[in-house]
Amino acid sequence: MDYYDPGDLARFPEVGKFAKDLMDKFFEYHDSATGRDGALTRREKALIALAVAHAEKCPYCIDAYTTRCLETGADPEQMTEAVHVAASMSAGARLVHAVQMQKALVKNDAM
């Protein structure tokens, strides 16, 4: 058995077992943020969520939002592009920290 069991996704509401009111509030907020058209369509929100799921490395979220993307009309090409956007942003966020390295190099007279 793998640590990440896809069947566990259906058990997510159980996280609220000892704080049902907080979990209910979370689900209400989550649904209002991701489950309804607003300035962004549900499809656009699903693509964003899929990209974030990959950036956060959450297999449960990847499963859930792959399904949501398909349900809202996103195609595999759009989904793949969204994941590449997330990967590019993640790489860029890490690379920009090289400025700190360069500052340390200057401070140590190595540059």
Secondary structure as GFF3:
##gff-version 3
##sequence-region A 1 111
A	DSSP	three_ten_helix	6	16	.	.	.	ID=ss1
A	DSSP	alpha_helix	20	34	.	.	.	ID=ss2
A	DSSP	alpha_helix	42	56	.	.	.	ID=ss3
A	DSSP	alpha_helix	59	71	.	.	.	ID=ss4
A	DSSP	alpha_helix	76	95	.	.	.	ID=ss5
A	DSSP	alpha_helix	98	107	.	.	.	ID=ss6
###
